[in-house]
Amino acid sequence: MRKLRIGLAQINTTVGDFSGNLEKMLRAVAEARSMGVDLITFPELAICGYPPEDLLFKPRFIDENLKYLDRLVEGSSGISIIVGFIHSKEDIYNAAALIHDGKLAAVYKKMYLPNYGVFDENRYFQAGDQCPVYVIGGVGIGITICEDLWYEAGPATVQAYAGAEVIVNISASPYHMGKGNFRERMIGIRASDNLTIIAYNNLVGGQDELVFDGNSLILDEHGTVIARGKQFEEDMIIADLDIESVFRSRLHDPRWRKETLLRGSESRYESKQFISEKFSDAPKPPLSAAQSKVRVLPGEVYHALVLGTHDYVIKNEFQKVVIGLSGGVDSSIVATIAVDALGADNVIGVSMPSRFTSEENKTDAKLLADNLGIKLLTIPIENAYTSYLDSLADTFTGTSLNSTEENIQARIRGNFLMALSNKFGWLVLTTGNKSEYATGYTTLYGDMAGGFAVIKDVPKTLVYEVAKYRNDLAGKSLIPDSVLTKEPSAELRPNQRDVDSLPPYAVLDPILTAYVEQDKSIEQIIDMGFPEDAVKRAARLVDTSEYKRRQSPPGIKITSRAFGRDRRLPLTSRFRGQ
């Protein structure tokens, strides 16, 4: 029987950390070798990290990537490796190196370059035009890179009908809610349609706004999952692949013979490259049958936020973070995420009460800090606020109080937080949610001031779900119950409520999803059954707040379409949401 022991090294790389990335890979190779792995894979562009963006315009960056690929080749004795890197020959390519027993045996160049959403690969790379089958240890193996697998008649299909029994896909597929389920269904269809085993190795970790969820998969030729990597954690997934089962399945499927004839005459890309005849006959250690479980909503969102926060802080070489604690749900969940990501000793909360701050919110901020075990500083803003009003009194004579006086308070708080950041080197985590960023219910240079916006892409209604999930996980009210039941308020004027300025969040959030993420018109959203005044109001607020969002800190992508690199609109535009 022909068998292949494959290892998927699901690692967390950092863009430009060539030595750190290589160290992770060499450790994984050593582990794989000790487990008798024949072929180990690493994610897309693992050598340099993903996405490298405009670093690809720097020749030295490309040269360093090639130098560290050579070092991985040197460490490949007795094993085969597939790893993502930047190939440079007349142009640059998003490529996979096939390394075998101390030599660079072949290079596969990604054929389908995504250029939508958060992806800009056509900006940088030339597309490949060949998808050969590599015979390694007598097994036909097709190599694909991320997007290549998403196309029904793409490289994987060509390779399968040209003799590939295993398709290896190295990927850097960023997370958003629900994507994991969709991705698994798609890969299962590719496996069953092509009667081939698919080994899908996805990147894990945070890189700026993106989180990569891992969740690597190995599926048999019927589309059944036989091994799964962890979500939001590094992992080594090892499985023994039954190659003979692929052969038997193809014998029993009459479609295969007919499709082989048709596709064989149409394909312009197929070829075979022989790398080795057989793998080592040495006995292999037994494998564990354990398989990772998949998290469901809202848990997967929470763990994505923890990973994204951890990696942004640590990879940018900060140690501690500081958060303004208002006693509300947004700041409470951000502080909780920060503690889970960094540890309580590295999180500082700051209470900044004003004349409008309720005793309930002061108490809730302290209770949360006590529950989390974090240091809480109390810095009242009243003296600074009075000074601002006094300084502006002559200029403001004859005018009525409005949002100006409210926003001064938010800007004082932002100034205090940035002062602490400047003095102690703490990164400020902002606490605005997607509902607020969408509608401009935020203060520029106030509560928007900071280095990283943890819940920037989390709608308000989902914030509550995530907070309740974390309490359920703790088995207690880590976030005080009163925080989850009180009516939301910015507390910048007497008796202020969010619903005085916005539609109720239960109404607002689905309107924003339709308008921002699905590009539905005002008329279409009204036809969905939402109140006309609420829809028009929400759309107007979204359209007129683009300039604010352009100046906001980066935040973790959670939804299918996040503000920032995922949704790019002109600042100057007279088009409104018709």
Backbone torsions as a table, in degrees:
resi	resn	phi	psi	omega
1	MET	NA	136.8	177.4
2	ARG	-88.1	127.0	179.9
3	LYS	-128.2	151.1	174.1
4	LEU	-133.8	121.4	174.1
5	ARG	-93.2	115.3	-176.6
6	ILE	-112.5	145.8	176.3
7	GLY	-124.3	130.8	175.8
8	LEU	-107.5	108.4	179.6
9	ALA	-88.2	99.0	-179.1
10	GLN	-87.5	93.2	-171.6
11	ILE	-112.1	160.2	179.1
12	ASN	-103.2	102.1	-178.7
13	THR	-94.3	166.0	175.2
14	THR	-127.0	132.5	-179.2
15	VAL	-58.7	126.3	176.0
16	GLY	82.3	-5.2	178.6
17	ASP	-91.2	71.2	-173.8
18	PHE	-60.7	-44.3	-177.9
19	SER	-68.9	-40.5	178.8
20	GLY	-65.7	-41.7	178.2
21	ASN	-64.4	-43.1	179.2
22	LEU	-63.2	-40.3	179.8
23	GLU	-59.8	-43.2	177.1
24	LYS	-61.2	-41.5	-176.8
25	MET	-68.9	-40.3	179.9
26	LEU	-66.6	-36.2	175.4
27	ARG	-64.0	-42.3	179.9
28	ALA	-65.6	-39.1	178.2
29	VAL	-62.9	-42.0	178.9
30	ALA	-63.2	-42.3	178.0
31	GLU	-63.9	-44.1	-179.4
32	ALA	-63.0	-42.2	-179.7
33	ARG	-61.7	-40.0	-179.4
34	SER	-68.0	-23.0	179.8
35	MET	-95.9	9.0	176.9
36	GLY	73.2	24.4	-179.7
37	VAL	-70.1	134.8	177.2
38	ASP	-84.4	-40.9	-175.4
39	LEU	-136.6	123.5	177.3
40	ILE	-114.2	140.6	-179.4
41	THR	-119.2	153.7	175.6
42	PHE	-128.5	161.4	-175.0
43	PRO	-68.7	174.5	177.6
44	GLU	-57.4	132.8	178.8
45	LEU	48.7	37.7	-178.2
46	ALA	-63.9	-30.3	-178.9
47	ILE	-61.3	-44.6	-174.9
48	CYS	-104.1	-13.9	-174.1
49	GLY	91.3	154.3	-174.9
50	TYR	-132.0	137.0	-4.5
51	PRO	-93.2	136.9	-178.1
52	PRO	-79.1	-13.6	176.7
53	GLU	50.7	-134.9	-171.8
54	ASP	-73.7	-1.8	169.0
55	LEU	-60.9	-21.7	178.7
56	LEU	-68.1	-13.6	175.9
57	PHE	-84.0	-4.4	-177.9
58	LYS	-99.3	111.6	-178.0
59	PRO	-55.0	-35.4	-178.6
60	ARG	-65.7	-34.4	177.4
61	PHE	-61.3	-43.8	178.9
62	ILE	-66.0	-40.6	179.4
63	ASP	-64.1	-41.1	178.1
64	GLU	-62.3	-40.9	177.9
65	ASN	-58.8	-42.2	179.9
66	LEU	-69.7	-37.0	179.2
67	LYS	-63.1	-42.2	-178.2
68	TYR	-76.9	-25.4	170.6
69	LEU	-62.5	-42.7	178.0
70	ASP	-58.6	-37.3	-180.0
71	ARG	-69.1	-34.7	175.9
72	LEU	-67.7	-39.6	176.9
73	VAL	-58.0	-42.4	179.9
74	GLU	-61.2	-28.1	-178.3
75	GLY	-96.2	18.8	-172.1
76	SER	-104.4	17.7	-178.1
77	SER	-56.7	129.2	173.8
78	GLY	77.4	14.0	-178.3
79	ILE	-152.0	157.6	173.8
80	SER	-105.0	144.7	-175.2
81	ILE	-135.2	138.9	168.1
82	ILE	-119.8	123.5	-174.3
83	VAL	-142.9	144.1	178.9
84	GLY	-82.7	138.9	178.8
85	PHE	-157.8	174.8	175.6
86	ILE	-93.8	115.8	177.2
87	HIS	-91.1	133.8	-177.5
88	SER	-124.8	109.4	175.2
89	LYS	-155.4	100.5	-174.8
90	GLU	70.6	-37.1	173.7
91	ASP	-141.4	-175.6	175.7
92	ILE	-114.4	148.1	-175.3
93	TYR	-132.2	143.6	165.5
94	ASN	-77.7	112.0	-165.8
95	ALA	-133.8	166.6	173.5
96	ALA	-122.0	127.8	175.0
97	ALA	-91.0	132.0	171.0
98	LEU	-102.1	110.3	-177.0
99	ILE	-107.2	135.5	-179.8
100	HIS	-138.2	115.6	171.2
101	ASP	49.6	53.6	173.6
102	GLY	86.3	8.8	-179.8
103	LYS	-136.7	147.6	171.1
104	LEU	-81.0	106.9	-171.2
105	ALA	-88.7	-31.9	-176.6
106	ALA	-165.7	163.3	176.5
107	VAL	-132.4	126.6	173.6
108	TYR	-104.6	135.6	-178.8
109	LYS	-109.2	128.8	-178.1
110	LYS	-56.4	132.6	-174.6
111	MET	-96.3	-37.2	-178.2
112	TYR	-105.5	109.8	-177.1
113	LEU	-99.1	112.9	-178.5
114	PRO	-69.1	140.5	-179.7
115	ASN	-143.7	56.4	-179.0
116	TYR	-149.8	165.4	178.2
117	GLY	55.4	-121.5	-178.4
118	VAL	-88.6	-0.4	-172.9
119	PHE	-97.6	141.2	178.0
120	ASP	-137.2	38.5	-169.2
121	GLU	-69.7	-25.6	175.1
122	ASN	-67.1	-20.4	176.8
123	ARG	-66.4	-26.3	-170.2
124	TYR	-117.6	-41.8	-164.9
125	PHE	-107.8	151.8	165.5
126	GLN	-88.0	145.4	179.4
127	ALA	-84.0	143.8	173.5
128	GLY	-75.7	164.7	-179.7
129	ASP	-135.5	14.4	179.1
130	GLN	-133.4	139.3	176.5
131	CYS	-135.7	75.0	-177.4
132	PRO	-72.6	169.5	170.6
133	VAL	-103.4	131.2	179.2
134	TYR	-103.9	127.0	179.3
135	VAL	-95.9	108.4	-177.9
136	ILE	-120.3	120.9	-177.9
137	GLY	60.3	29.4	-179.5
138	GLY	78.9	6.4	-179.0
139	VAL	-109.1	130.9	176.8
140	GLY	-77.4	118.7	-175.2
141	ILE	-124.0	127.9	173.0
142	GLY	-102.0	136.1	177.9
143	ILE	-107.3	130.1	173.7
144	THR	-133.0	162.6	-179.6
145	ILE	-126.2	117.0	172.6
146	CYS	40.2	-101.1	-172.2
147	GLU	-56.1	-27.2	179.6
148	ASP	-54.0	-32.1	-175.0
149	LEU	-81.8	-15.9	-172.7
150	TRP	-79.7	-9.9	-176.9
151	TYR	-99.8	130.1	-173.6
152	GLU	-58.8	-42.5	-179.3
153	ALA	-108.9	36.5	-177.1
154	GLY	-86.6	-162.8	-175.9
155	PRO	-55.3	-37.7	-177.6
156	ALA	-61.3	-39.7	179.1
157	THR	-67.0	-44.4	177.5
158	VAL	-59.0	-44.7	-178.6
159	GLN	-65.6	-41.2	-179.6
160	ALA	-60.1	-45.6	-177.9
161	TYR	-77.7	-8.5	174.0
162	ALA	-97.2	5.0	174.3
163	GLY	116.3	2.6	177.8
164	ALA	-72.4	128.9	176.6
165	GLU	-100.7	-20.6	176.8
166	VAL	-131.2	130.8	172.5
167	ILE	-107.9	120.4	174.8
168	VAL	-98.2	125.5	176.5
169	ASN	-119.8	115.6	175.4
170	ILE	-97.7	133.4	-165.1
171	SER	-139.7	157.0	166.4
172	ALA	-134.7	77.7	-174.9
173	SER	-101.1	109.5	-175.1
174	PRO	-70.8	154.9	-176.1
175	TYR	-81.4	142.8	153.2
176	HIS	-149.5	165.3	-174.4
177	MET	-53.9	128.4	175.1
178	GLY	83.4	-7.9	-175.6
179	LYS	-67.7	-35.0	-177.9
180	GLY	-58.8	-43.1	179.3
181	ASN	-65.6	-43.4	179.5
182	PHE	-63.1	-43.1	-178.5
183	ARG	-62.5	-42.9	-179.7
184	GLU	-64.2	-40.7	177.6
185	ARG	-63.5	-42.7	-179.6
186	MET	-62.3	-45.5	-178.8
187	ILE	-65.9	-37.6	177.4
188	GLY	-61.7	-38.7	177.7
189	ILE	-66.3	-42.4	178.7
190	ARG	-61.1	-41.7	-178.8
191	ALA	-65.1	-47.7	-176.1
192	SER	-72.7	-37.6	179.1
193	ASP	-64.3	-36.8	-176.5
194	ASN	-99.8	2.4	-178.9
195	LEU	45.8	54.7	-179.0
196	THR	-140.4	148.5	173.1
197	ILE	-73.9	137.1	176.4
198	ILE	-119.7	127.1	175.0
199	ALA	-111.6	108.2	-173.7
200	TYR	-107.6	112.9	-176.6
201	ASN	-109.9	110.2	-177.2
202	ASN	-105.5	144.2	176.3
203	LEU	-62.8	153.3	173.3
204	VAL	-130.5	147.6	175.8
205	GLY	125.9	171.4	178.7
206	GLY	-102.9	139.1	175.1
207	GLN	-140.5	102.8	-175.8
208	ASP	56.4	-120.1	-177.5
209	GLU	-80.2	-14.4	-172.3
210	LEU	-94.3	145.4	169.4
211	VAL	-121.7	131.5	175.6
212	PHE	-104.8	127.3	-166.8
213	ASP	-91.8	-0.4	-175.3
214	GLY	68.1	-117.3	177.7
215	ASN	57.4	40.2	178.9
216	SER	-64.5	155.1	-171.6
217	LEU	-138.4	146.0	165.6
218	ILE	-124.6	122.4	-178.5
219	LEU	-120.8	143.5	177.7
220	ASP	-80.0	-178.6	-173.6
221	GLU	-70.1	-6.3	175.9
222	HIS	-100.7	1.1	179.6
223	GLY	86.7	13.0	179.6
224	THR	-89.2	132.0	179.4
225	VAL	-71.1	124.4	177.9
226	ILE	-109.8	-14.4	175.1
227	ALA	-158.0	145.8	-176.3
228	ARG	-140.3	137.2	175.8
229	GLY	-84.7	165.1	179.5
230	LYS	-70.4	155.8	172.6
231	GLN	-90.7	132.4	172.6
232	PHE	63.5	22.5	176.2
233	GLU	-142.3	152.3	171.8
234	GLU	-67.1	150.7	-176.7
235	ASP	-161.2	156.6	170.4
236	MET	-119.6	115.6	-177.7
237	ILE	-105.6	118.0	-176.9
238	ILE	-121.9	134.4	178.8
239	ALA	-147.9	150.6	172.8
240	ASP	-94.2	120.4	-177.2
241	LEU	-96.5	129.9	179.4
242	ASP	-89.6	95.8	-176.2
243	ILE	-70.6	-33.3	179.1
244	GLU	-62.6	-29.9	179.2
245	SER	-64.5	-35.0	175.9
246	VAL	-62.7	-45.3	180.0
247	PHE	-60.4	-45.0	-179.5
248	ARG	-64.3	-41.2	-179.5
249	SER	-62.6	-38.2	179.7
250	ARG	-70.6	-34.1	176.7
251	LEU	-63.4	-35.4	-175.1
252	HIS	-87.2	-2.5	-176.9
253	ASP	-112.1	105.6	-177.0
254	PRO	-62.7	-24.1	178.4
255	ARG	-60.5	-32.3	-173.1
256	TRP	-61.6	-44.4	-177.4
257	ARG	-64.9	-43.2	-178.6
258	LYS	-67.3	-44.1	179.9
259	GLU	-64.5	-35.8	-179.7
260	THR	-62.0	-41.9	178.5
261	LEU	-63.1	-45.7	-178.3
262	LEU	-66.1	-50.6	-175.3
263	ARG	-71.1	-30.4	178.5
264	GLY	-63.2	-32.8	-180.0
265	SER	-82.1	-22.5	-176.7
266	GLU	-90.3	-27.9	-169.9
267	SER	-70.2	133.0	176.1
268	ARG	-105.4	-1.9	-168.1
269	TYR	-112.0	-16.4	-167.9
270	GLU	-74.5	140.9	171.8
271	SER	-162.1	164.0	178.0
272	LYS	-120.5	139.0	175.8
273	GLN	-123.4	121.5	-177.9
274	PHE	-88.7	119.6	-178.6
275	ILE	-101.0	-46.4	179.0
276	SER	-157.6	155.7	-175.8
277	GLU	-85.1	-38.3	-178.3
278	LYS	-154.6	159.5	176.1
279	PHE	-88.5	172.2	-180.0
280	SER	-61.4	142.8	177.6
281	ASP	-89.8	3.1	-177.5
282	ALA	-61.7	144.7	178.9
283	PRO	-58.6	145.1	-178.3
284	LYS	-111.1	142.2	177.2
285	PRO	-63.2	151.2	177.9
286	PRO	-67.1	153.1	-180.0
287	LEU	-106.9	148.4	174.9
288	SER	-74.3	144.9	179.8
289	ALA	-90.3	0.9	-177.0
290	ALA	-64.4	143.8	178.9
291	GLN	-132.3	136.5	-177.6
292	SER	-66.3	147.0	178.0
293	LYS	-93.0	153.1	179.8
294	VAL	-94.7	131.1	174.9
295	ARG	-77.6	153.9	178.1
296	VAL	-117.8	168.7	178.6
297	LEU	-66.9	147.0	-3.1
298	PRO	-86.9	5.4	-176.7
299	GLY	-59.7	-41.6	-178.1
300	GLU	-63.7	-33.8	177.5
301	VAL	-64.5	-44.7	-179.0
302	TYR	-60.2	-46.0	-176.9
303	HIS	-71.7	-28.9	172.5
304	ALA	-64.6	-40.8	179.3
305	LEU	-66.3	-38.6	178.4
306	VAL	-64.5	-47.6	-179.6
307	LEU	-63.9	-45.2	-179.6
308	GLY	-61.5	-39.6	178.8
309	THR	-68.1	-47.1	179.5
310	HIS	-56.1	-50.2	-173.3
311	ASP	-71.2	-35.3	178.3
312	TYR	-64.4	-43.8	-178.5
313	VAL	-67.4	-50.9	-174.0
314	ILE	-71.6	-43.3	-178.2
315	LYS	-68.1	-22.4	175.4
316	ASN	-96.4	12.7	169.1
317	GLU	64.9	33.0	166.6
318	PHE	-92.3	160.1	176.4
319	GLN	-114.5	-41.2	-175.3
320	LYS	-123.6	155.1	176.7
321	VAL	-126.0	156.3	178.5
322	VAL	-128.6	140.1	-173.4
323	ILE	-136.2	132.1	171.6
324	GLY	-75.2	120.3	-178.8
325	LEU	-101.3	114.1	-177.6
326	SER	-95.7	-14.9	-171.0
327	GLY	93.6	0.3	178.3
328	GLY	-94.6	175.0	-173.4
329	VAL	-71.0	-35.7	-176.4
330	ASP	-64.2	-51.3	-179.9
331	SER	-68.2	-29.3	179.5
332	SER	-67.7	-43.6	-178.6
333	ILE	-71.9	-35.8	177.9
334	VAL	-63.2	-43.1	178.8
335	ALA	-63.9	-39.4	-180.0
336	THR	-66.1	-43.7	176.6
337	ILE	-59.8	-44.2	-178.4
338	ALA	-62.0	-39.7	179.0
339	VAL	-65.9	-43.4	178.3
340	ASP	-65.7	-30.4	-178.2
341	ALA	-81.5	-35.9	-166.8
342	LEU	-125.2	-14.2	-175.5
343	GLY	94.5	146.4	-174.7
344	ALA	-60.7	-32.9	-177.7
345	ASP	-66.9	-16.5	-175.8
346	ASN	-105.8	13.3	-179.7
347	VAL	-124.6	128.3	177.5
348	ILE	-119.1	127.3	175.3
349	GLY	-99.2	147.4	179.2
350	VAL	-130.5	119.4	173.7
351	SER	-94.3	127.6	-177.1
352	MET	-128.5	73.2	-174.9
353	PRO	-69.7	150.4	174.8
354	SER	-122.4	-174.4	178.2
355	ARG	-64.4	-17.8	-177.2
356	PHE	-100.0	-3.5	-177.1
357	THR	-75.7	126.6	-179.4
358	SER	-75.1	156.0	175.9
359	GLU	-64.3	-33.3	179.0
360	GLU	-60.7	-43.5	-179.1
361	ASN	-70.3	-36.3	174.8
362	LYS	-60.9	-44.7	-179.2
363	THR	-65.0	-42.5	-178.5
364	ASP	-66.3	-37.0	177.6
365	ALA	-63.2	-43.0	179.3
366	LYS	-68.5	-41.0	179.8
367	LEU	-63.2	-42.3	177.7
368	LEU	-61.1	-46.3	179.9
369	ALA	-59.9	-40.8	178.4
370	ASP	-65.5	-43.2	179.8
371	ASN	-62.1	-38.6	-178.4
372	LEU	-83.3	-17.6	-178.6
373	GLY	75.5	30.4	-179.4
374	ILE	-104.2	159.0	175.9
375	LYS	-73.0	136.5	178.9
376	LEU	-121.4	119.6	173.5
377	LEU	-96.3	141.9	175.0
378	THR	-116.7	117.3	-178.4
379	ILE	-130.1	94.7	179.5
380	PRO	-61.9	147.6	-178.7
381	ILE	-104.3	2.9	-171.8
382	GLU	-60.1	-45.6	-178.6
383	ASN	-61.8	-44.3	179.6
384	ALA	-65.5	-39.0	-179.4
385	TYR	-65.3	-44.4	177.6
386	THR	-60.9	-40.8	179.3
387	SER	-63.4	-41.9	177.4
388	TYR	-59.7	-48.9	-177.8
389	LEU	-62.7	-40.3	177.8
390	ASP	-63.6	-42.6	-178.1
391	SER	-65.7	-30.9	-176.3
392	LEU	-97.3	-1.0	-171.2
393	ALA	-58.1	-48.4	-178.0
394	ASP	-63.6	-43.3	-179.1
395	THR	-65.8	-34.3	-176.8
396	PHE	-89.7	3.0	-178.2
397	THR	-55.6	132.7	178.1
398	GLY	87.5	0.0	178.6
399	THR	-105.5	158.0	178.9
400	SER	-92.4	155.4	173.8
401	LEU	-63.4	137.8	176.0
402	ASN	-150.7	-155.3	-177.1
403	SER	-65.2	-16.6	178.7
404	THR	-58.1	-51.2	-179.1
405	GLU	-66.2	-30.5	176.2
406	GLU	-67.4	-46.7	-175.4
407	ASN	-68.7	-27.0	176.1
408	ILE	-57.4	-40.3	180.0
409	GLN	-63.0	-45.0	179.7
410	ALA	-62.8	-37.6	-178.6
411	ARG	-72.4	-32.6	174.1
412	ILE	-62.5	-44.8	179.6
413	ARG	-62.6	-43.4	177.2
414	GLY	-61.4	-38.6	178.5
415	ASN	-64.3	-42.7	178.9
416	PHE	-63.1	-44.4	-179.8
417	LEU	-63.2	-41.6	179.0
418	MET	-68.2	-30.3	175.7
419	ALA	-65.1	-42.4	176.9
420	LEU	-64.3	-40.1	177.3
421	SER	-61.4	-45.3	-178.9
422	ASN	-64.6	-40.6	-176.3
423	LYS	-74.7	-41.8	-171.1
424	PHE	-111.8	-4.1	179.6
425	GLY	77.1	21.5	178.8
426	TRP	-85.8	138.7	175.5
427	LEU	-81.7	129.0	178.2
428	VAL	-82.2	123.2	172.4
429	LEU	-97.6	120.7	178.2
430	THR	-81.6	166.0	-168.8
431	THR	-125.1	11.5	179.3
432	GLY	-74.6	144.9	179.2
433	ASN	-101.6	176.1	-175.6
434	LYS	-66.2	-35.8	179.2
435	SER	-60.3	-39.8	-180.0
436	GLU	-72.5	-44.8	179.1
437	TYR	-64.0	-35.5	-178.7
438	ALA	-64.8	-42.9	-173.6
439	THR	-95.3	-0.8	-177.7
440	GLY	74.3	17.1	178.8
441	TYR	-81.2	54.8	-178.2
442	THR	-146.0	161.6	-179.5
443	THR	-110.0	118.0	176.7
444	LEU	-62.7	129.9	-176.4
445	TYR	68.0	14.4	177.1
446	GLY	-118.6	-105.4	178.4
447	ASP	-71.9	-9.2	174.0
448	MET	-85.8	-9.2	-176.6
449	ALA	-74.4	126.3	178.2
450	GLY	161.1	-175.9	-174.3
451	GLY	-102.0	-24.8	-176.4
452	PHE	-154.0	131.0	-176.4
453	ALA	-105.2	92.6	-169.1
454	VAL	-59.6	-46.2	-174.3
455	ILE	-108.8	27.3	-178.6
456	LYS	-57.4	-29.1	-177.3
457	ASP	-109.8	19.6	-179.6
458	VAL	-110.8	111.3	178.1
459	PRO	-59.5	154.0	-174.8
460	LYS	-57.1	-43.1	-179.0
461	THR	-63.7	-33.7	177.7
462	LEU	-73.3	-30.2	175.8
463	VAL	-56.1	-45.0	179.1
464	TYR	-63.2	-41.7	179.6
465	GLU	-62.8	-42.3	-179.5
466	VAL	-65.9	-40.4	178.9
467	ALA	-63.7	-41.9	178.4
468	LYS	-65.9	-38.1	176.2
469	TYR	-58.7	-45.7	-177.7
470	ARG	-64.5	-37.6	176.2
471	ASN	-65.4	-41.3	178.0
472	ASP	-62.7	-39.3	179.2
473	LEU	-63.4	-37.6	179.9
474	ALA	-77.4	-20.9	-176.1
475	GLY	73.5	18.9	179.4
476	LYS	-162.0	173.0	-179.3
477	SER	-84.5	72.1	176.0
478	LEU	-58.0	-47.8	168.6
479	ILE	-89.6	119.5	-172.9
480	PRO	-53.7	142.6	-179.5
481	ASP	-58.0	-34.9	-178.9
482	SER	-63.7	-29.5	177.6
483	VAL	-65.2	-35.1	-175.9
484	LEU	-84.6	-12.7	-175.6
485	THR	-111.5	-18.2	-178.1
486	LYS	-72.9	154.6	178.7
487	GLU	-74.8	133.6	-178.3
488	PRO	-62.1	137.3	179.0
489	SER	-153.2	140.0	175.0
490	ALA	-78.9	-17.0	-180.0
491	GLU	51.9	50.5	177.1
492	LEU	-110.3	-2.7	173.3
493	ARG	-154.2	166.0	-177.2
494	PRO	-61.0	134.8	173.7
495	ASN	56.1	32.7	-178.7
496	GLN	-75.5	141.0	175.1
497	ARG	-133.3	148.0	178.5
498	ASP	-59.2	-35.5	-176.8
499	VAL	-69.9	-9.7	173.3
500	ASP	-71.8	-24.6	-176.9
501	SER	-112.2	-20.5	-174.4
502	LEU	-133.4	155.2	167.9
503	PRO	-61.2	157.5	175.9
504	PRO	-53.0	142.0	-174.4
505	TYR	-59.9	-32.1	178.5
506	ALA	-64.0	-26.6	175.4
507	VAL	-90.2	-43.2	-174.7
508	LEU	-64.1	-45.3	-171.7
509	ASP	-62.1	-46.0	176.8
510	PRO	-66.3	-29.5	174.8
511	ILE	-64.4	-44.3	179.9
512	LEU	-65.5	-38.0	176.9
513	THR	-59.5	-45.6	-179.2
514	ALA	-66.8	-40.0	-173.8
515	TYR	-81.2	-43.4	-174.4
516	VAL	-87.3	-44.5	-172.8
517	GLU	-92.3	-28.1	-176.0
518	GLN	-110.4	-3.6	177.8
519	ASP	57.1	33.6	176.3
520	LYS	-78.0	149.2	-179.6
521	SER	-78.5	167.1	177.4
522	ILE	-58.3	-44.2	-179.4
523	GLU	-62.3	-41.3	179.6
524	GLN	-64.2	-38.8	-178.4
525	ILE	-70.4	-39.5	176.3
526	ILE	-61.6	-39.9	179.3
527	ASP	-65.5	-18.6	176.7
528	MET	-76.1	-8.9	176.4
529	GLY	109.7	6.4	-179.7
530	PHE	-86.7	149.5	-178.4
531	PRO	-60.4	135.6	-175.7
532	GLU	-59.5	-44.2	-177.7
533	ASP	-64.6	-37.5	179.4
534	ALA	-67.7	-40.3	-179.5
535	VAL	-65.7	-48.5	-178.6
536	LYS	-64.8	-38.5	178.5
537	ARG	-64.6	-46.6	-179.7
538	ALA	-63.0	-44.9	-179.5
539	ALA	-62.0	-41.3	179.0
540	ARG	-62.8	-42.4	-179.8
541	LEU	-64.8	-41.1	177.9
542	VAL	-62.1	-47.1	-175.0
543	ASP	-64.5	-34.6	-175.0
544	THR	-92.0	3.0	-176.3
545	SER	-111.1	9.7	-177.2
546	GLU	-60.2	-37.9	-178.6
547	TYR	-63.5	-32.2	176.6
548	LYS	-67.9	-49.0	-176.2
549	ARG	-62.3	-33.3	-179.8
550	ARG	-62.9	-22.9	-177.7
551	GLN	-102.7	10.4	-177.2
552	SER	-86.6	159.7	177.1
553	PRO	-68.1	160.3	173.2
554	PRO	-65.1	151.6	178.4
555	GLY	-145.6	167.2	-170.6
556	ILE	-78.1	128.5	176.4
557	LYS	-72.1	123.8	-179.5
558	ILE	-123.2	-38.4	-177.9
559	THR	-92.3	175.7	-178.4
560	SER	-68.7	-19.2	178.4
561	ARG	-145.5	104.0	-178.0
562	ALA	-94.7	157.7	172.7
563	PHE	-69.1	149.4	-179.8
564	GLY	109.9	-131.3	-175.1
565	ARG	-67.1	-16.5	-178.2
566	ASP	-87.0	-21.5	-176.9
567	ARG	-141.7	108.8	-171.1
568	ARG	-119.4	110.0	179.9
569	LEU	-121.7	152.2	178.1
570	PRO	-68.7	146.7	174.7
571	LEU	-71.6	-39.4	-178.8
572	THR	-99.7	109.2	-179.0
573	SER	-159.3	137.8	176.0
574	ARG	-100.9	4.4	177.0
575	PHE	-77.8	130.2	176.2
576	ARG	-117.9	163.0	-167.0
577	GLY	-64.7	64.5	179.5
578	GLN	-67.2	NA	NA
